[in-house]
Amino acid sequence: MPSWFEIQWPATGGPLGRLALGSVLSGSYALESNANGMRLAHLALSFGAGESSADRRDQIFNVGGSVGRLDLAGWLNLNLGDKNAKPLSEYLRSAKLDVAELDYLGLAFRDVALNLTVAEGGLRIAVSGPNVAGTIALPSSRDSSEPWNLRGRGRRRSYARRSGPCR
């Protein structure tokens, strides 16, 4: 799979770069200097033929595009960072992915669109497709006693929070 990575050091500002992993992933990034050294100022990643919302400057990390298969439980672990880490909402506020096959809670959903919204209270994922429509709301704290709420087509289900990753 042809892949490449480039970096530029402009006369002013921090380093800028672009990358690609075949047709699977492409992206761009910007670094900036501060009192502690270099830090990531902006990262945009696009999966497949789709695009990220790379022009959004209200979040550091932009993600979008289309993927063939997604294990949603694995991605939801992003919300469960180390208790001393900055919350995900510091980096990401929203993302959109088109997914050919979404695996979640042992079920497979085909041809769905995911719209992720990150807030200090947790994650909200709007799911839409020919066989599924609804939202998944997850509290942000790993230690939260709040359940995960699933709403779809007029039904609401709550699932007790598990301490480990979903399998």
Secondary structure, DSSP 8 states (H G I E B T S, - for coil): --EEEEEE--SSS--EEEEEETTTEEEEEEEEEETTEEEEEEEEEEETT----TT--SSSEEEEEEEEEEEHHHHHGGGS--TTS--GGGT-SEEEEEEEEEEETTEEEEEEEEEEEEETTEEEEEEESSS-EEEEEEES-TT----EEEEETTEEEEE---SS---
